[in-house]
Amino acid sequence: MLWEELSAKDFEFWVKKSEGICVLPIGVIEKHGYHLPLGTDMYISTAIAKRAAEISPAVVFPYYFLGQIAEARHVKGTLAASHHLIMDALLEMCDEIYRNGFTKILILNGHGGNEHFLPFFAQEMPGLNRKYAVYTRFVHNITEEQLKTIQSHTNVNDMGYHAGFLETSLIMHLRPDLVCIENQDPSQSVSMKRLKDLQELGVFSGFNWYSEYPHHFAGDHSCATAEHGEFIFNILCENIVNTINLIKADDMSMKLIKEFNQLAN
């Protein structure tokens, strides 16, 4: 159930029906090549959250786009808030979710650039004396077996890092009206490898992504279809249903939070 579609009268019922779980789908507003919408990550994470919550009841928080996207500030259309703001805003939203009755929050991430930000945010929780549990998951994380299944079904091996086959297929399934395949030059997806020697040694820099893909496009999108997108979408939804069910069954996290808060204060 979508939070914004509930009435105040029905809200308490859905807190109980969801077993206290709220799913917060997060993305960013950024360029996805020239052929996909700026809100691609938000569309995907929210659609998957909504479908999963229909199968395993949960309340889905409204569109949330305040993610980490400093590496795309050079691209028009990007909304790159400061890191202080995105940390503070997400904490305040989680506090508000808890104030409204939820004790478990799954932050469902649709943007690769949040994969440093969100674990750090969750890592901050033990020092904040909160009484709710925060979980994070990247919506595109799949098993090796699932990857092989997708590759076999689609006859495509390269899923693409950004706006490639996988994301393009998903948006063609979810929002075909927003896809313009012919707008994108495939040659712009080739890595420029400008920090290759450092990256091969495992050295991280905030410019790693820009050094490779300044056009903010990485992956061959030419084989994408809506049918492939639907197949992939169903696999991703199944994973999130399983995640929600595991969180519902998780009694240990709340015990650990109580124990830790008592010892740390």
ABEGO torsion letter per residue (X at the ends): XBAAABBAAAAAAAAAAAGGBBBBBBBBBBBBEAABBAAAAAAAAAAAAAAAAAABBBBBBBBBABBBAAAAAABBGBBBBBAAAAAAAAAAAAAAAAAAGBABBBBBBABAAAAAAAAAAAAAAAAAGBABBBBBBBAABBBAAAAAAAAAAAGBABAEABGBAAAAAAAAAABAAABBAAABBAAAABBAGAAAAAAAAGBBBAAAAAAABAAGBBEBAAABBAAAAAAAAAAAAAAAAAAAAAAAABAAAAAAAAAAAAAAX
